[in-house]
Amino acid sequence: MKKVHGKHIQLRQLKEYDIKSVKHNTVMNVLLTASNALVSLIAIPYVTRILSVSGYGVVGFAQNAASWFSIFATFGISTYGIRECARARADRIALAQTLTELLALLGVFTAAALAVFAACILFIPQFAAHAVFFWIFFANTFIMSFGVDWFYQAIEQYSYITKRSVAFKVVSLAFILLFVRHADDAVQYALILAFVTCGNNLLNITKLHEYVDFRTVGRLNLKQHLKPLFSFGALNLSSSVYLTLDTVILGMFPDGDYQVGLYQLAVKLRGFLSAFVGGIANASVSRLSIYAAEKDHDDYDALLSKNLGFVTNLSFAIACYLLVFAKPLIVLVSSAKYDGSILPLQLSGFAMAIASLSVVFGFQILTPWGREKELAIANSLGVPVSLGLNIFLDGRFGADGAAFAYLMTESTVFIAQFIFVRKELRRIVHFSEIGKILLCLVGATALSFLSLRFIGSVSTVKELIVSIVVFFVPWYALAFVTKEDSAQMINQIFAKMLKKGAR
C-alpha cells in the first residue's frame, strides 16, 4: 500500500520502460525509416499513376488543411510532452500526473479546433466542394490528437513504435493495392491514409495503462503548463503555416487541384527522403533533454556534435542528388504527367536540408534547455514570409511558386535559429569537419553530373539504382577516407544491425 494524495492505493505492477542505448534507438528509427521508404517506393508510384493529378491533389488539399487544424488541437503538446514526460519518467506517480494533465488540456484544445474545422467545412466553398474528403480527415484529426506518440518517445519505446508503424504501413499498402484501382478512387485513398494514423493512435491509447497507473493522479494543475505550451503552440502554429498552409493556399487558386497534385508529389518525395535524416535526429531528442536537465554538458555536447555533422552531410547529400537526378526520378516514379513537379522537387530538396538543420537547432539545442520562446520567435518570422510569397507567387507560378516560397521560409527560420544558437555552435562545430562535408558533397555532385553522359535518362528501376550508386558511393567513400562523422555513424549502425542479425 502506498499513500498518494491523501489516499492509500495498491499500486499495480507496471511494464518496465526497458530503456535502450541511443544507438539502439537510432537503429530502430533507421529500420522504421527504411520500412516506410519501401512502402512509399511502392505506394507513391502506384497511386500517382492510378489517380488523376487532380484527384491526388484534392486528397493532399484536404489532408494538409486537416493537419493545420491538428496543430490547434494539440497546441504544442506533441513537443512539450516529450520533454516533460522524459523528465518525469523516473517517478511513475509524477509521470501519471503529467500525462493526465496534458491529456486534459488536449481535450479542451481539440474540442475548440474541431468546432472551427467543422464550421469551415460547412461554410467555405472550396472545403464544401470536397466535403467528403474533409470529413474523413476531420475524424482522423480527432483520433490523432489523442494518439500520445510523444509519450512513447519520451519513455524511449522505439522498438514498439517501429513494430507498430511498420505493421500498419504494410496493411495500408495492401489496402491501396486492393481498393485504389481507378482514376476516381480518391475517396478510398483518403480513407486508407486516415486508417493508418487512426490505427497507430488507437493502439497507443489502449496500451497506456501498461505504463501508467491513473489511480495515482491527484488534483490537476493545468495552469503550470499553459505558459510553456503557449510558446510551443506558437512554434507549431507558425511551423504549420509554411508546412501545410502553403498547400491550402495553392488549392484556393484556379486550377488548384492540379497544381496541388504536382506540388504534393514533390512534398511526398521530399518527406520520404528527409525521413532518413529525421530518423537519426529524433532518436536523440529525449536523451538530450535528460542530459540538459542533469546539466551533463560533456555527454550533451558529444551527442549533439555527432548528430549535427550527420544531419548536415546527409541532408545536403540528398539535396544535391535531387539537383542532378530530379527529372528522371519524377518521370520514373510517376510518369511524364508529373513533369511539372521537377523544379518543385529540386527546390524542396534544399529546403529540406535547411529545415533539417533547423530541427537540430530547435529541438536538440533550444528545446532541451527550455528556450522554446526563442524557437517560437524564429519560427514566427517564417510566417509572414510564407504567407506573403505564397499569396503573391502561387497564383502566377503554381507549384513552382509554392516550392520557392517554402525554400525562402525555411531559410528565414534557419537564419533566426542560427543567431540564437551561435554560441553553442562555436563550442561543438569544427572547421575541419565542415571542410570534410564540403569535399564529400562537391565531389559526389561533380561525379554525378559527369555520369549523366553515360547513364542517360533514368527510366527503369535498374537505372535509378545506378544513379543512387553513382552519387552515394563516392559520397560515402570520401566521408570514409576523411573520417567524417557521417561515415563513422553509418558504420556503427550497420555493425549494430549485423551483430543483431547474427544472433
Secondary structure, DSSP 8 states (H G I E B T S, - for coil): -EEETTEEE------------HHHHHHHHHHHHHHHHHHHHHHHHHHHHHS-HHHHHHHHHHHHHHHHHHHHHHTTHHHHHHHHHHHHTTSHHHHHHHHHHHHHHHHHHHHHHHHHHHHHHHH-HHHHTTHHHHHHHHHHHHHHHT--HHHHHHTT-HHHHHHHHHHHHHHHHHHHHHH--STT-HHHHHHHHHHHHHHHHHHHHHHGGGT--GGG--S---HHHHHHHHHHHHHHHHHHHHHTHHHHHHHHSTTHHHHHHHHHHHHHHHHHHHHHHHHHHHTTHHHHHHHHHTT-HHHHHHHHHHHHHHHHHHHHHHHHHHHHHHHHHHHHHH-GGGGGGHHHHHHHHHHHHHHHHHHHIIIIIITTTT-HHHHHHHHHHHHHHHHHHHHHHHHHHTHHHHHHHHHHHHHHHHHHHHHHHHHHHHHH--HHHHHHHHHHHHHHHHHHHHHHHHH----SHHHHHHHHHHHHHHHHHHHHHTT-HHHHHHHHHHHHHHHHHH-
